[in-house]
Amino acid sequence: MISVIVPVFNEERVLTARREYFGDLARQAEVIFVDGGSTDRSVAVLDGALRVIRAPKGRARQMNAGAAAAEQDILLFHHADNTIETGTLRMIEEQVAAEGLAGGCLRQVIDQPGWMFRWIAWTGNVRARCRRIYYGDQGMFVRKDVFQKLGGFPECEIGEDVAFSKMLRRHGPVRMLPCPVTCSARRWLSQGVVKTTLINTRIKLGLMLGDEGQQLTEVYRDIR
């Protein structure tokens, strides 16, 4: 089986709307929500029906805590507003076993129509396929033994997904699987497509140049 790890912080509205989805997912896999100190009712929405642990705020710290609590051999990191299809977990297990994959990601789809959103998803998928650099909202998966050998996600404030995927691709075979992960367009819709795309580009360039400091962290907060 797979352990699905979902970091959350003040996601009451999203989690309330998606309880049925996560309930179905929990019947297929071990699902662990990792709360980073939410001040809304995120934990209350989940408690009693789904497993919740707590960790210091920060996506890397929360995901590492979830991985440490996981009991299965494969880890799938899943954003609260992402959706995977029936059969995706089985395909991950089959491909890891058949190809000896260390990890990989899923094919990104954005939940809004229009050429701009198709373009954003297409460019992300090209990056994942050709450069083997995966972002957190692309459904990153990894064998637990590999994750432990690599020391988990670097506990930086931003860019932990990029840093980890670079380590992962050096450790063993990785691949983007064809099954889709549907991502919410809420950041683009709330901030505007052009502004959000420009900010994302600024962050990507900064990470390429090795900038993981406070300035990039503040830029990232502008789109959350």
C-alpha positions as CSV (number, residue, x, y, z in Angstrom):
1,M,0.0,0.0,0.0
2,I,0.8,3.7,-0.2
3,S,0.9,6.3,2.5
4,V,-0.6,9.6,1.3
5,I,0.7,12.6,3.2
6,V,-1.3,15.8,3.1
7,P,0.2,19.0,4.8
8,V,-2.5,21.5,5.8
9,F,-2.6,24.9,7.3
10,N,-5.9,26.8,7.6
11,E,-7.7,24.7,5.0
12,E,-11.1,24.4,6.7
13,R,-13.1,25.4,3.6
14,V,-11.2,23.1,1.3
15,L,-11.3,20.1,3.7
16,T,-15.0,20.5,4.5
17,A,-15.8,20.4,0.8
18,R,-13.5,17.4,0.2
19,R,-14.3,15.1,3.2
20,E,-16.0,12.5,0.9
21,Y,-13.0,12.5,-1.5
22,F,-10.5,12.0,1.3
23,G,-12.7,9.4,2.9
24,D,-12.7,7.4,-0.3
25,L,-8.9,7.8,-0.5
26,A,-8.5,6.6,3.0
27,R,-10.2,3.3,2.1
28,Q,-7.5,2.8,-0.6
29,A,-4.4,3.9,1.3
30,E,-3.0,5.1,4.6
31,V,-3.9,8.9,4.6
32,I,-2.0,11.2,7.1
33,F,-2.9,14.8,7.4
34,V,-0.2,16.9,9.0
35,D,-1.5,20.2,10.5
36,G,1.0,23.0,10.9
37,G,-0.9,24.8,13.7
38,S,-4.1,25.9,11.9
39,T,-6.1,28.7,13.6
40,D,-9.3,27.8,11.9
41,R,-11.3,24.5,12.2
42,S,-9.1,22.4,9.9
43,V,-8.3,19.9,12.6
44,A,-11.9,19.8,13.8
45,V,-13.1,19.0,10.3
46,L,-10.8,16.0,10.1
47,D,-10.7,14.7,13.7
48,G,-12.6,11.5,14.4
49,A,-12.8,10.4,10.7
50,L,-9.3,10.9,9.3
51,R,-5.9,10.6,10.9
52,V,-4.3,13.9,11.9
53,I,-0.9,14.6,13.4
54,R,0.7,17.9,14.2
55,A,4.1,19.4,13.3
56,P,5.7,22.8,13.3
57,K,4.4,25.0,10.4
58,G,6.3,24.7,7.2
59,R,5.6,22.4,4.3
60,A,8.9,20.5,4.4
61,R,8.7,20.0,8.2
62,Q,5.1,18.9,8.0
63,M,5.8,16.4,5.1
64,N,8.8,15.0,6.9
65,A,6.7,14.5,10.0
66,G,4.1,12.7,8.0
67,A,6.7,10.5,6.3
68,A,8.1,9.6,9.7
69,A,4.6,8.5,10.9
70,A,3.9,6.5,7.7
71,E,3.8,2.7,7.8
72,Q,3.7,1.9,4.1
73,D,6.6,1.4,1.6
74,I,5.7,4.2,-0.8
75,L,5.0,7.8,0.1
76,L,2.7,10.1,-2.0
77,F,2.7,13.8,-1.1
78,H,-0.7,15.3,-1.9
79,H,-1.9,18.9,-1.6
80,A,-5.3,19.4,0.1
81,D,-6.8,20.8,-3.1
82,N,-5.3,18.2,-5.4
83,T,-7.3,15.3,-6.8
84,I,-6.1,11.9,-8.1
85,E,-8.2,9.4,-10.0
86,T,-9.3,5.9,-9.1
87,G,-6.5,3.5,-10.1
88,T,-3.7,6.0,-9.7
89,L,-2.4,4.5,-6.5
90,R,-2.4,1.0,-8.1
91,M,-0.4,2.4,-11.1
92,I,2.2,4.0,-8.8
93,E,2.7,0.7,-7.0
94,E,2.9,-1.3,-10.2
95,Q,5.4,1.0,-11.9
96,V,7.6,1.3,-8.8
97,A,7.7,-2.5,-8.7
98,A,8.1,-3.1,-12.4
99,E,10.7,-0.4,-13.2
100,G,12.4,-0.2,-9.8
101,L,11.6,3.5,-9.6
102,A,13.0,5.5,-6.8
103,G,10.1,8.0,-7.2
104,G,8.5,10.4,-9.6
105,C,5.4,12.5,-10.1
106,L,2.0,12.5,-11.9
107,R,0.9,14.4,-15.0
108,Q,-0.5,17.8,-13.9
109,V,-3.9,19.1,-15.0
110,I,-5.4,22.4,-13.8
111,D,-9.1,22.5,-13.0
112,Q,-9.9,25.5,-15.1
113,P,-10.6,25.7,-18.9
114,G,-8.6,28.0,-21.2
115,W,-5.4,28.0,-23.1
116,M,-3.4,29.8,-20.4
117,F,-4.1,27.0,-17.8
118,R,-3.4,24.3,-20.4
119,W,-0.1,26.1,-21.2
120,I,0.9,26.3,-17.5
121,A,0.2,22.6,-17.0
122,W,2.0,21.7,-20.3
123,T,5.2,23.5,-19.4
124,G,5.2,22.0,-15.9
125,N,4.8,18.5,-17.4
126,V,7.6,19.2,-19.9
127,R,9.9,20.3,-17.1
128,A,9.0,17.2,-15.0
129,R,9.5,14.8,-18.0
130,C,12.7,16.3,-19.4
131,R,14.5,17.7,-16.4
132,R,13.0,15.4,-13.8
133,I,12.4,18.4,-11.4
134,Y,9.0,18.0,-9.7
135,Y,6.9,20.5,-7.8
136,G,4.8,19.8,-4.8
137,D,1.5,20.1,-6.6
138,Q,2.5,17.4,-9.1
139,G,1.8,14.5,-6.8
140,M,5.4,13.6,-5.9
141,F,5.9,10.0,-4.9
142,V,9.0,8.2,-3.5
143,R,9.9,4.9,-2.0
144,K,10.1,5.3,1.8
145,D,13.5,3.7,2.0
146,V,14.8,6.1,-0.5
147,F,13.2,9.0,1.3
148,Q,14.9,8.0,4.5
149,K,18.3,7.6,2.8
150,L,18.1,11.1,1.4
151,G,17.1,12.6,4.7
152,G,13.7,13.7,3.7
153,F,12.9,17.2,2.4
154,P,15.4,19.9,3.2
155,E,13.7,22.0,5.8
156,C,14.0,25.3,4.0
157,E,11.1,27.8,3.8
158,I,10.8,27.5,0.0
159,G,12.0,25.2,-2.8
160,E,12.1,22.0,-0.8
161,D,10.4,20.1,-3.6
162,V,12.9,21.3,-6.2
163,A,15.9,20.5,-3.9
164,F,14.5,17.0,-3.1
165,S,13.7,16.1,-6.7
166,K,17.3,16.9,-7.6
167,M,18.6,14.6,-4.9
168,L,16.0,11.9,-5.9
169,R,17.0,11.9,-9.6
170,R,20.6,11.2,-8.7
171,H,19.6,8.3,-6.5
172,G,17.8,6.1,-8.9
173,P,15.3,6.0,-11.8
174,V,12.5,8.5,-11.7
175,R,9.6,9.1,-14.0
176,M,6.4,11.2,-14.6
177,L,3.5,8.7,-14.8
178,P,0.7,9.4,-17.3
179,C,-2.1,9.3,-14.7
180,P,-3.3,12.9,-13.9
181,V,-3.3,14.9,-10.7
182,T,-5.8,17.7,-10.9
183,C,-4.6,20.9,-9.3
184,S,-6.7,23.8,-8.1
185,A,-6.3,27.1,-10.0
186,R,-7.3,29.1,-6.9
187,R,-3.9,30.9,-6.6
188,W,-4.1,32.1,-10.2
189,L,-7.7,33.0,-9.9
190,S,-7.2,35.0,-6.7
191,Q,-4.1,36.9,-7.7
192,G,-4.6,37.0,-11.5
193,V,-3.0,34.7,-14.0
194,V,-0.4,37.1,-15.3
195,K,0.7,38.3,-11.8
196,T,0.9,34.8,-10.4
197,T,2.8,33.5,-13.4
198,L,5.3,36.3,-13.2
199,I,5.8,35.7,-9.4
200,N,6.2,32.0,-10.1
201,T,8.8,32.8,-12.7
202,R,10.7,35.0,-10.3
203,I,10.8,32.2,-7.7
204,K,11.9,29.6,-10.3
205,L,14.8,31.8,-11.4
206,G,15.8,32.5,-7.9
207,L,15.9,28.8,-7.0
208,M,17.9,28.1,-10.2
209,L,20.5,30.7,-9.0
210,G,20.6,29.2,-5.5
211,D,18.5,31.9,-3.7
212,E,16.5,30.3,-0.9
213,G,16.6,33.4,1.4
214,Q,14.0,35.7,2.9
215,Q,13.4,37.7,-0.2
216,L,12.1,34.6,-2.1
217,T,10.1,33.5,0.9
218,E,8.3,36.9,0.9
219,V,7.7,36.7,-2.8
220,Y,6.1,33.2,-2.3
221,R,3.8,34.5,0.5
222,D,2.4,37.1,-2.0
223,I,0.6,34.3,-3.9
224,R,-0.7,32.2,-1.0
